[in-house]
C-alpha cells in the first residue's frame, strides 16, 4: 500500500513539473537582434516647461558584435563594439566633421566605468511591452544616477556586453530611463526584430573620416 501511494505521488509530482515546463521554456537566448527606441531627454522636473531633445536609438546585435546608433536632425553617433576582443570604434559627426575614434579594451572600460557595480532590484510592478511581460527594476550608478528599467526574461541576448549598463541584468531591457541630477533620459521601444542582421552593419569605414585615438578625442571632448 505504501509503495502504491509513493507511486501515485511520483506521478502527480511529475505531472505538476510537466505543467510548469511551458512557462519556463519561454526564455529564449537570441544571438541576432535589432531594437529601435524612441529617445527623449529633458529636465528631471517635468513641471519645468523646457525643450526636450528627441532622437532614434537603434541597436544591432550579431553574435559578439554590436552596433549602437543615435540619430536626430542635429547629430549622429554610432558605436561599434566587439565583445570578443574588447575593441570599439565610435563614429561621430561634430560641427561638420566626421570623426572615427578607436578604443582599446582599457579605453572602453574607462568610458563605461560609471556602470560598474550596478545592482538592479526588482519591484512588484509589471507591464507588457511589444507582447513581452516585463518587470520593473531600479539601479543606481556609482555617480548617483538612477536607472529605472522594464525588462523581459523571455528574451536574453547571447551577447550581454552590447550595453554596459545592462550587462548584469537578467533579461532584455525594453524600456528604461536614466535620471542624473536635473536631466532625465528616456528610451521607449518602437520596434523589435530577431531577423538576421547584415554583417555589413559592423564594417568600419576606411575613408571619409578623420581618425583619432580615445585620448585625443577626450581632449576635444568628443569621446563620449
KAGIBEL-V511738 format. One record per backbone hydrogen bond with DSSP energy under -0.5 kcal/mol. NH is the residue of the N-H (numbers start at 1). CO is the residue of the C=O. Records with the same first field share a line. If there is no record, write none. Layout:
# KAGIBEL-V511738
NH=CO / CO
This chain:
# KAGIBEL-V511738
5=1
6=2
7=3
8=4
9=5
10=6
11=7
12=8
13=9
14=10
15=11
16=12
17=13
18=14
19=15
20=16
21=17
22=18
24=20
25=21
26=23
27=24
28=154
30=28 / 156
33=61
34=193
35=59
36=191
37=57
38=188
39=37 / 55
40=186
41=53
42=184
44=182
46=44
48=45
49=47
50=48
53=41
55=39
56=71
57=37
58=56 / 69
59=35
60=67
61=33
62=65
63=31
65=62
66=81
67=60
68=79
69=58 / 67
70=77
71=56
72=75
76=93
77=70
78=91
79=68
80=89
81=66
82=87
83=64 / 81
86=82
88=103
89=80
90=101
91=78
92=90 / 99
93=76
94=92 / 97
97=94
99=92 / 97
100=210
101=90
102=100 / 212
103=88
108=104
109=105
110=106
111=107
112=108
113=110
115=112
116=113
118=115
120=118
121=138
122=120
123=136
127=134
129=132
132=129
134=127
135=151
136=125
137=149
138=121
139=147
141=145
142=114
144=141
146=179
147=139
148=177
149=137
150=175
151=135 / 149
152=172
156=28
158=30
160=158
162=159
166=163
167=164
169=166
171=169
172=152 / 155
173=171
174=150
175=150
176=187
177=148
178=185
179=146
180=178 / 183
183=180
184=42
185=178
186=40
187=176
188=38
189=174
190=36
191=36
193=34
201=198
202=199
203=200
205=203
210=98
211=209
212=100
214=102
217=213
218=214
219=215
220=216
221=218
222=217
223=217
